Amino acid sequence: MAFLRKLNFLATTRSSTRLPSTRPFPDTPTCTYYDDCINEAAKAEDFETIRHFLNKRIRDGFCNTSNTFKFLINTESSLSLLPSLSQTLAKLDKGLPQKNAYDSLIARLCKLKRVDESLKLIGSMVESECELNAVSFHPILSVLSRSKKKGDAWRVMEIMKEAGVNLDVTSYNFMLTRCCYDGDLVETVKVLEKMEEEGLQVDSRSYDALVLGACKAGKVEAGVALIRKMEEDGLLVLYSTYSNVIGALMDRDWCEQAIEFVRVCGGKDSRLDSEIFGSLASRLIERKRDKEALEVVKEMKKKDLQMGQKLKNFCEFNE
């Protein structure tokens, strides 16, 4: 495939002929048990045992976790295991065992900000005829967007298209969030236009990014209007979306408006109320607006909302 020429493959490999571990199998296995077995085998460079447990855990109903490949760290000796590890994954049972292992390893590498190595694994997935979809690329797009590498992120999205991978809303949301955070209106419009071309509908995370962009541009009213539209359209408003507006109002020292905002948005869900009232109270305390903070905390107490220990202490000290 043409897009493979854009990826460099891991060339070297290690061989392993060791047998699966004789570690006693528990009566009730857990994800932690399998993670520990795999990490233990990795320390001994026992790739056959790693293969065994990666297959077995899926058969037993335990998907890989963020700790499965925790043995990989940002050191030369650790990363030197990647060629043999890639070869091991290529030998896994087809279907979920192989797909889940590849996706988990890519996520681990992206946590270490090893984008090049992640892209090489994408190439290995193709060579192994492993299912390739947008989920495999999400960690890569995430780390690139958070690292302000929008150009590289766009190139990865082109690679996805060339590989026949359908871009989903989540893929575009990484870019949308980056553009909105940067206040880049031109790029924001570009992302939205591409989503429309793909026939994709914006979701809660998309709106979250747009509200963030509006607030950072000083257009708090526009952010509030977007939240109203979300509610009208029946979309879930994320905690972070409310927090973006609260933060923007507090940055302008508009305390009364912030209190009114949480009151208007509250009353739908006790967990949401605890989150937004608590967030506002904490911000007021940070700004030494004790009078307003006490007003909010008392309201939380009256509504029987959950609050952290710091807010409880503040309430007891100031009442």
Disulfide bonds with the S-S distance in Angstrom:
none
